[in-house]
Amino acid sequence: MQIGRKDVAWNFAATFMRIASGLIVLPLVLRLLPSQEVGLWNIFLTIGSIATLLDFGFSNAFSRNITYIFSGVKELKAKGYIAVDQNNTSIDYGLLRSVINAMRRYYGILAGIFLLLFIVVSPFYLSTILEKYSGNAHEVWMAWFTYGVLVAYQLYTYYYGALLTGRGYIKKSMQIIVVAQSARIIITAIFLLYGLGLISLVIGMFISDILNRTLSYLAFYDKEIAHKIKESTIIPVREIMKIMTPNAIKIGLTTIGGFLINKSVILIAPLYLSLSDIGSYGTTKQFIDLIASIGGIWFSTYYPKMTLYRVNNEIDGVKRLYTKSKIFLIISFILLGCGLILVGPPILQFIHSRTHLLPAAMIFVFLIVGFLEDNHGISGALLLTKNEVPFVKASLLSGIGTILLLLLGLKFTSLGVWSMILAPGIAQATYQNWKWPLSVIQDLKLTASDYYNTLLSFLKDTKQILKK
């Protein structure tokens, strides 16, 4: 599995396209759409994230086991892993085909379940939200149900990303994102300028996702893979699901906790705050999420390689890539966070945005909460390379704590938007923010000198790249 600087460069390019989406589409959204519609769009995106809940952790389990297979593992386990025999690192195509078949069936069922739930719940939830809306409700309903179909399609093809990542095709995956994001920017901008409003954002995303999934399919199923998979012998789907289910359920419960921490805020707060407040919160969160995406580039690029090092018992390799990931995350949050606070508001003012960022003090605290979450998230993902899930209970308790703190803040205090920032921050600071980084330090036996040496190496590599 060859992953190197070109993969990092393409990951930067893909993230840049997400930034371009923010630099090109978001200003158009903020200028052309009323703040109420911006708030609605943030609610749309939160509903879409429910797809992650329905996945219930199987995406992570599938992707990790695909990586195991391409690393040479011949037998999958429900817990832990079998180290690769260095005398036989060939790919078991029968095992690969079996996992792919299981993914197809699972996500097909999942897409149907989501669409059914979406149709049943929508009349109750959206009707309540639209009581505060002064625009054209019919257009919102049309955009809403189109978006529901889009999310069902995303679920049905959810495993394509797992295939590319598991195979180590980071560069190809990022190239596809660049193409798809470019299409999204162009299409969304055109429709916005034509005055189609909220539906413009849905159509742009829909076409982009179809393009992304089609190119991903073609990239994975090259002639060699297609031929060898076709000739292989499969294991019944039931047997594969028995292996995947235990840890997938644990990750799924963890995902529910993550949803309660990050997404329930957007779903609950509109019942107490104005859509304009939600628009400002959601817009600020988009920029902070963007910073988190940039900060996580190093880790996400090299994650399959860390998994490979793990199953080959090359712990020094895991340690080196992990510490570089942490340093990259810290630098990204410091530089880009300062940029957001200092430059963000003037830029929005310059483009005559109808939706504003949160005040500087709120952004500063929001950045700290975001960094601590991403920091422990990277640590948790590293622990998953061992095919063990130790953080289920902690994630669920943090999620429940977030909701309780949020409701207390919104109902019994005048904190308002501050409640949306502080509730998840406090809930996670009590345990998760420090527990999982500490667990990785103990697992890899990390010392301060490891971070110092990695920092020197990181700065040296960066200097060489800049000279080129």
N, C-alpha and C positions, 0 to 999 in steps of 0.2 A: 504494500500500500504506500504509494508515493504521494506525500503531502508536503509541500514546501512553500517558499515565498510567493510563487505564482498563485497558489491557492489563496494566500493571505491577500495578495494584490487584487484578485478578482472578488474576494469577499469585501474588500474596501470599495471596489467598483459597484458591487450590488448594493452595499449600504449607501454609497453616494447617490444611487438612483432613488433610494428611499428618501434621502435628503432632498434630492431634486424634486421629488413629489411634494415634500414639504415647502421647498422654495418656490415652486411654480404653482402647484395646485392649491396648496393651503392658502396662500395669499388671495387667490381668486375666490376661494370658498369664503374667506373672512370678509372680502370686499363685496361679493355679489350676493351672499346669502345672509339673511337676518340672523341675529344671534340665537333666536329660538331654533332655527333649522340646524345651526351648528351644534346646539345642544342635543337635538334629535339624532344627528349623525353619530354623536358619541354614544348615544343609547343603542343605535343600530350596531355599532362595532362591538359593544358589550354583549349584545344578544348573540352576535356571531361567535364570540368566545365561548359560548355555552357548548359549542361543538367540541371544544377541548374537554369539557366535562363528560360528554357522552362517549368520547374516545376511551375514557376511564383508564388511561395509562398504557393502553395496548400499543400506541404508536412508539412510545419510548422502548417498550419491551421488544417490539418487532425490529426497530432500527438497531438496537444493541445486538440482537441475535443475528441480524444480517451481517453486521460487522464481524461477529464471531465466526460466521461461516466463511466470509472472504478472508479471514485471518488464518483459516485452516482448521478450525474446530470441526470435529466429526460427530460430536454428540452434544446436544443442548440439554441443560439442566434447569429445573424449576428454581433452584437457588444455587448461587455460586457458579463456578465454571471449571472446565477441564482444560488445563494448560495444553498448548499446542505441541504436538510431537514435531520437533525440528527436522526429523527425517521424512516427514510426510505433511507438507503444508498445502497440498492440493485442495481445490474447492470441491465440496460434496454437492453436486448439482441437484441430486435428488432431494437433499435436505433443503436446499435453496428453493426449489420449486414447491415443496410442501409448505414452507413458510409463506410464500407468495400466495398460494391458494387459500391459505387460512386468512391472510389479510384481505383478499378480495371478498370473501364471503362475509367476514366480520364487518367491513365498512359498508358493504351493500345493505346489510340489515340495519346498521346504524343510521345511514342516510334516511331510510324509510321511517325509522322511529322519530328522528328529529323533525321531519316534515310533518308527521302526524301531530306531534306535540305542539309544534309551531302554529299550525292551523287552529288547534283547539284553544290554546292560551291567548293568541293574539287579540281576539275581540275584547277580552276583559282587560288585558294590560294596556294595550295601545289606546283604547278608549279613555282610560283613566288619565294617561299622560296628555292626550289631546284636549282635555278639558281646559288646560292652561294655554292652548295654542290658538293664535289669532290668524293663522294663515289658511291656505287651502288644504283642508283635511283629506280630500279625495286624492290629491297628489301624494300625500304622505302614505296613505293606505296602499297606493299602487307601488311606490318605492319599497314599502315595508314587505309586501308579499314577494316582490321580485328578489329582494335581498334574502328572504327565506329560502327560495329556490336555489339561489347562489350558494348559501351555506350548506344545503343538502348536497349539492354537486361537489363542494369542497370536501365534505365528509366522504363521499363515495370514492373520491380519488386521493384521499388523504395519505395513503401509503406510498405514493410515488416519491415523495421527498425522502422517506425512510430508505427506499431502495438506493437512491443516488448517494445519500450520506453514508449508508452502510457499506457501499462498495468503495467508498473513498473518493467519489467523483465530486469533490468539493468545487473544483474550478468549473466543471460543466454545470453544476447546480447553480453557481453564482452567475455564470454567463446567461443562463436561462432567466434568472431573476432580472438581470439587466435588460434583456429584451422585453420581458413581460411588463416590467415597471415602466419602460419607455412607452409601450403601447398604452398603458393605463394613463400616464401623464397626458399624452396627446389627445386621447379620446375624451377623457374627463374635461380637459381644458376647452375643447371644441364645444362640447355639450353645455358646459357652464356659460360660455360666451354667447351661446344661442338662447340662453335664458331658461334652460330646462330644470334648473334648481336641483333639489335633492336627488332626483332620479339620475342625474348626470354622474354622481359619485358611485351609484350602484352599477350602472352600465359599464363605466370604466373598469371597475373591479371585476365584473363578470367576464368581460372580454379578456382582460389580463390573465385571469385564472385559467380560462380555457386554453389560452396560448401556453401558459406555464406548464399545465398538466400534459398537453400534447407533446411539447418538446422534451419534457422529463421522460415520458414513455419511450420516445424514439432514442433518447440518449442511453437509457439503461439497456433496452433490448437491442443491442447490436447483433450482428450476424452470429458471432461466436456464442454469446449467451443464449440467444434464441434457439440455436441448434442444439446445444448441450442440454438445455432445460427440457426441450421437447423429447429428447431420447432418455431422460432420466426416469427413475422409478420414484413414485411419490409415497409419502407416508399419509395415512388418513388425517383429515383436518382435525378430527376429534383428538388425536394423539398430540398434535402440535399445540392445540389450545390448552390441553392439560399442562403442558410445559410452560406456556406463556401466562396462563391465568393467575397463579399465585402472586407473582411480583407485579403483574399488570394491575391487579386489584389494589395492591398497596400503593402503587403510583397513582392510580385513579383516585383513591381516597386523599392522597396528597394533593392531587390536582383540584379536588373539591375544596380543600383547605386554601389553596392558592387562589381559587376563584372567589371564595368568601373574603379573602384579604384584599384582592385587587379590583375585582369586578362588581361585587355586591354594592360597593360604595356608589357607583354610577347608577345602579338600579334602584337603590333605596333613597338616595339624596333627592331625586326629582320630586318625591312625594312631600318634601319639606322645603326645598329651595326652588328658586326660579330657574327656568331653562337658560336664562342669560348667565346665571352663576355656574350652571353645569357646563355651559359653553366655554367659559373662561377656565374652569378647572380642567375640562377635557382637552382644550387646546394646549395648556401648559403641560399636561401629562403627556401629550403626544411628543412634545419636544424633549421631555425628560426620558421618555421611552426610546426616543431616537438616540440620545446620548448613551443610554444603556446598551442599545444595539451596537453602537460603535465600540463601546468599551468591551463588549463580549465577542468581538470579531476574532481575536486571537484564540480564545478558548473554543469557540464554535468551529473554527477552521481545523484545529488540531485535535478535537475531541475523538474522532475515529482513531487517530494515531495513539492517543492516550489509552483507548480501549485495547488496541493492538499490543501496546507495551504491557498492559496489565495481564493479558492472557499469555504473554510470553515471559512474564515475571521479570521484565526490565523496569524495575522501580525507579532507577535513576532517570530514565527517559520520561516517566510520568512526572516525577518531581520537577524536572527542568521545564517542561511545557506548562505545568500548573503554575509555577512561580512566575513565569513570564506572563501568563494570562492575568494573574493578580496585579502585577505591576502595570500592565497595559490598561486594565480597568481603572486603577487609581488615577493614572495620568489623564485618561479620557474625561473622567468626571471633574477633575480639577480645572482643566483647560476649557472644556466645552461648557461646564456649569457656569464658570465666570463669564463666558461669552454670552450665555443665555440671559443672565441677570443684567449685564451691562448693555448688550446690543439688541436683545430681543424686543423690548418695548419700543425703542426708537424706530426699528424696522417696521413693526406693525403700524405705528403711527404714520410712518412715511407712505405706506401703501393704503392708508385710510381704512384700516381694518375696522369692521363693525363689531368684532369680538376682541377683547383685550386679554393679555396675560394676567396672571395673579400678581399681587404686589411682590416686591423684591424679597421681603422677609419670608413670605410664604414659599416663594420659589427656592430660597436657600434651604429651608427646612425640608421641603419636598425633595431636593437633591440629596440631602443626607439620608432621608428615608429610602430613596431609590437606590443609592449606592450600597447601603447596608443590606438591602434585599438582594441585589444582584451579587454582592460579595458572598453571601451565604448560599445563594442559588448555584453559583459556580462550584462551591465546595460540595454541595449536595449532589450535583451532577457527577463530580469526580468520584464520590463514594459509590454511585450507581455502576461504575465500570466493574465493580466487584460482583455485580448482579445481586446486590442486597439493597433493601430499602429500609433504612432505620428511622426515617423521619415522618411516618404516617401520623402517629398520634399528635406529634408536635404541630404539624401543619393544620390538622383539623381543629385543635384547641386554639391556635392562633387565629384561624378563620372565625370561629365562634366568638372569640374575644374581640375581634375587629367589629363584628356586627353589634355586639352589646355596647361597646364604646361609642360606635357611630350613632346608635339610637339614643344613648344617653346624651351625647353631645348635641344632637339635632333637636331632641324633644325638651331637654331640661336646662340647656344653656343657650347663650347667644353667640356661640363660637362660629356657627354657620359653616363656611367652607373650610375653616381650620379643622373642624371635626373630620372632614374627609381625608385630610392629610395626617392628622395625629392618630386617629384610631388604628390604622394598620401599622403605623410606625411604633406605637407603644406596645401593641400586641406582639409584634415580632421581636422587639428589643429585649423583652423579658426572657427569651430563650433562643429562638432560631438564629438571630443575628450573630450570636457568639458560639453557639453549640457546634454547628457544622464546620465552620472554619477551624475550630479547635480539634474536632475529630479528624480532619484531614492532616493537621499538623502532627497529631499522634500517629496516624496511619502511615504517613510518609517519613516520619521522624525528621520533620523540617526544623531548621535552626535559623537564627537571624543571619548567619553567614551565608546560608543558602539563598536568601532573598538578596543580600548584598552582592554576592557573586553574580546572581542572575541579572540584577540591575546594571552592573558594569558591562556584562555581556550584551544586554539589551541595548544600552546606550552605544556600545561599540558597533553593533550591527546596524543600528539606526544611522550612525555617522557614515558608515560605509555605503549604505543605500542612498543617502543624500548626496554623497560625492559622485555616485554614478549618475 
